[in-house]
Amino acid sequence: MQTGSRVGVVHTVKIGSLALLCAGSLLSCPEANASASDWLGHGRDEAEDRFSPLDQINTVNAARVGLEWSLDLPGENALEGTPLAVDGILYFSGTFGTVYAVDGATGRQLWRYDPHASEVDPRGTRKIYGNNRGVAYWDGKVYVATKDGRMIAVDAKTGQPAWSTQFLIAGDQRSTSSGAPRIFDGKIIIGNSGAEFGARGYVTTLDAKTGKLLWRFFVVPGNPAVDTDETTKIASNTWMGEWWKYGGGGTPWNGITYDRQFHQILVGTGNGAPWNPRFRCEDSKGNKKDALFVDSVVALDEDTGKYKWHYQYNPCEAWDWKAAMDIILTNLKIDGQERPVLMQAPSNGFFYVIDRRDGKLISADKLGKVTWADHIDLKTGRPVENGPIRYEEGPTTIYPSVLGAHNWQASSYNPKTGLIYIPYMQAGMQIVSSDDPVHDVAADPSRLKLRLGAWPSVIIDPKDPMDGKGSLIAWDPVAKNIRWRVDYPSVWNAGTMTTAGGLVFQGTNTGKFFAYDAASGKQLWSFDAKLGIMAPPITYSVNGRQYIAVQVGYGAGAGEGGMPGLKQGWKFGLQPRRLLTFALDGKASLPETAPPDFTIKPLDDPKIQLDPKVVDIGNAEYHQNCTGCHGAEVVASGGAPDLRESALAFDRQAFAQVLHDGPFVANGMPRMDDLSQDQVDAIYQYIRSQARAYKEGKAADQLLGEASNKRP
C-alpha cells in the first residue's frame, strides 16, 4: 500500500442554518461547495453525502407536503438519474443520455437535447441497460456521458452542444457508459462499464472547457509483455493466466468522489470479469492471487491520475460484487480521535469506514445476512472467508446474492444525526461454473455477448421472512450498528436523500415515495407515484420555497425477471415516465395513469413445432443477449416488453428482421446483426417455448437468474 497526501487546513463551513465545525490539526471538512438552495453535483456537494441544509420541510410539517407539479417524459424508460438544481433550473438525464432543462418552480420544460446514442452505436445498445445516472454542471454547461462513450458539453441556456469528445479508447468495442460524470477544479471525470462483455476498466479525465483528454487510469492491468501503463507495472503480478484476453473487468461505472482536502480522486471499482476466477486469479490447484484493483477503492492524484493507495474489499472477487457504490466523505470521532474517512457499503454485505489519508481500514461490519465471510480482519484488512466459496468444488451457496446487499442505489449521510441511510437487499445465491467456461468466455470473439464463465441462481430461503425483501437501514458508523430500519415487501428499491429538517426520503418499486424521521425512522409522509421508483430524490429552493424532486421510471436491472417483488404490475409503455416535484401545501394531481397490470397473455400456435435441441441452444443465446432487458426466463418486469405476449416476437419473420436490421434502435432495441439466422431462430423457439409453457400452466414466473444447465 502506498501513501502520500497533502495536509488540509482547519476551517468551519457554514451551509444554510447548519454550521459544521471540523477540528483537529490534520483535518478539514470535505469541501461544502454547494449553496443551500442548489443541488450542484451527483451527491449534492463534493462530500457526496446527499445531505441538504434546507429545513423548511421538516419533521413538524412533513405531512403537509403535496405534489407541486409533474412533467411527463415521453420516450423515456428506466430512470435512475440524480437531477441537478442550479439557480432555480433543473437539469437531468433520461434513459439514453437525453438531457432536459426544466424550470424548478413551475415544471416548464425549457429545452431537451438528444445525443441519439442508440443510433450512433446500434449494436452496442445492448451492452448493459439503457440507463443513465445523471449529468454534471460547471461554468454554464451541462455535461452528459452517453452510452456510446461521448462526453458532451451542452450550453445550459440554449441546450446546444458546445463540444463532444469520445472518452472510450479507440477500438474498445466492449465498453459502454452509464454513470454520472463528476466535476473537479475545471476537470471532468467518467468511468466505463461493460465488464460482462469483456471490458477492461478505466477512468478518463477531460478538460471541462475544451474536452481535451488530460489523463487516464486503468483499473486492471493489461498484457505485461506489451502494455506500459502504471497499473500494468504495479499490479500485473497480482493476476494469473492470460487475463488480458478476456478484459479483466473492474469497470468504475458509478462511485467516483473528489477529495479536495487530500487532492485525490477516490474511485470505486467494479467486479472481476469473467466472473469465473480461473481466468484471472485462481489456478486448478486452488492457488489464488488478489487481482488488483478489482472491487476496490483506489485513490488517484487529482492532477496526474497517478496511483496513491488502495483498499480491496474482495481479493480474487468471483461473484459480481463490486465497489462502484457512492463513496461518502466526512470526519468521524473514533476512539477519541477525529479522523477523515470515507464510508461505503459495497455489494458484499459489509459497511466500511476507511481513513482517506492512506486507505487504512478502520471498521468493517455486516449490514445484514452475510455468509461468505465470518468477519474482516482489521489488522490485515482482508476478509476471513467461510470455506471454498469460489465454486472450486461445485455449486456454492452464499449470501448476499449477485444483486448485492447494496447496489448502486445511493446512500445518504446526515451529520446532524450521525447516521447513514442505506438501501439494503436480502437474498442469497447459488453460483456455479458453467459447463464449458472456456468455450463460453472465449468462443467467437467477434460476438458481442455476456462472457461470464459462471452462472448464479438467486436463493430465497422460505424459512427466513426477510429473504427476498428490502429495507432502509439507518446505520451508525461510529457505534457500528443499526439504529433503525424500515422493511419493505420487495427487494429492489430506490436511493435516499436526507435534510437538515430531520428527514430521509426514499422511493420504492411499489411506486410509493416516503419521508421518514431521520432520527427514529417513523414514517411521516407518503405519496403514490403510480410507477416504481429507482432514482434518488433531491431537494432545492427557489425564491425561498423548498422543493423535493424525483424521477419516476422503472426498468433496467429492476426489470430483469420474476424474483419475488420485482414484478409490481408495471408494463412497458403502460405507465408514463415522469419527473415529480413536491412542496409544502402542493395541490397538483397526477394525470390519469394506468393501474398495475399483473396479467400475462402469452401467444402460442400449436402448429409451431419446437425442437428441444434448438430450444436449449436458444436458452443460452437468450440469456447471453436478451435477459438484461426482457428478463430471465422471458419474465419481464416493465423495462421492456414481455416477449411471451408480444405480437412482434410471435411473428418469426418480423422477429428476425427486428434483431438483424434494428428498425427500433431509436427506441432502445439494439441491432443484433452479429447473430446468425440459426441463433435468431433458436432464440425465437426458446421464447415460444416459455410462452407455451406459461399458457399451459406448466411454468410459473421463475426466480431472477435461476440456473439452467443449458445456460453459459
Protein Blocks (a to p, Z undefined) as FASTA:
>chain_A
ZZdddddddddddehjbccddedjkbccdddfbcfkbcfbfnopanonopafbfkbcfkl
mmmpccfbdcddehiacdfbdcddeehiacdddfkopacdddfknopafbdcdehlmmmm
mmlmmgojaddebdcdeehiacdddfkopacdddfklopafbdcdfbdghiakbccfbdc
ddeehiacdddehklnopacddddddfknopafbdcdfbdcdfklpccfklmmmmmmcgh
jlklnnngopafkbccddfknopacddddddddfblmlmmpcfkopacekiaehiadddd
fklopafbdcdfbghiaehpafkbccddddddeehiacdddddddfnopacdddfknopa
fbdcdfbdcfkbmbdcfknopacdehjfkomnoccdddddfkopbdfbdcdddfknopac
dddddddddddddfblmlmmmgoklbccddekpacdddddfklmkgoiacdddddfklop
afbdcddfbfbdcdddddfkopacdddfkopacdddfknopafbdcdehiacfbdcdddd
eehiacddddddeehjllnbjcehjagoiaehkaccddddddehiabdcdddddddfbdc
ddddfklccdfklmmmmmmmmmmmmmmmnoghhiaehjaccfklgmklmmmklmmmmmmn
opmmmnopacffkbcfklmmmmmmmmmmmmmmmmnopaccddehiacfkbZZ
